[in-house]
């Protein structure tokens, strides 16, 4: 564990009512006056599985960057496990990401010359864990996603679904509290995509909070909670009080 990780601990733990990510009137404006996110408010509770859905250019990626501490808001507040990200140094933000957040991306981002085992073990490089222990934990993570027999295979020897499962194993090998999955089925055929969604459900059932960012309305409709983004604003949220079961909440 790095020095930053040792001094940075969650300010809140708890059960399903614990808010792990909170955005309050978060706005992100880029040079030239482009507002990618406009006074967005959102709370994600411990153990939730939700979809953040919207068309291209709606602000989903910006929202992901703020929730994952990859960027800071121009105004408003973003808190991760109780910490206001605007008040944290870059070093501490890196510790937040390494310790508490796992990322899954559409393009996998696996190193082509490394085995599945070493790709996953690299997810622990900044945790102060020895080489043999990293590989042991990587093997456990790959076993968890059903790839225990593919440890020595390189990415080109794996199917698209297997590459995405390897990426998921890398995201969860550090046992994060939160997984942010950005279009995790976008590069997969329907069968492989369904298998990845089933895997995310299994991980969620084991206690991991998972937010899936997608433009796929069918995928979003299959998850317990849906948040809709349009033109940088949160327009619908089934997690809002008063939302009808299985329906969309009142527009913001």
Secondary structure, DSSP 4 states (H G I P E B T S, - for coil): --HHHHH---S---STT-EEEEEEEEEEEETTTEEEEEEEEEEEETT-EEEEE--TTSSHHHHHHHHTTSS--SEEEEEETTEEGGGS-HHHHHHHHHHHEEEEETT----TTSBHHHHHHGGGGGGT--HHHHHHHHHHHHHHTT-TT-TT-BGGGS-HHHHHHHHHHHHHTT--SEEEEESTTTTS-HHHHHHHHHHHHHHHHTT-EEEEEES-HHHHHTSSEEEEEETTEEEEETTSTTPPTTS-----
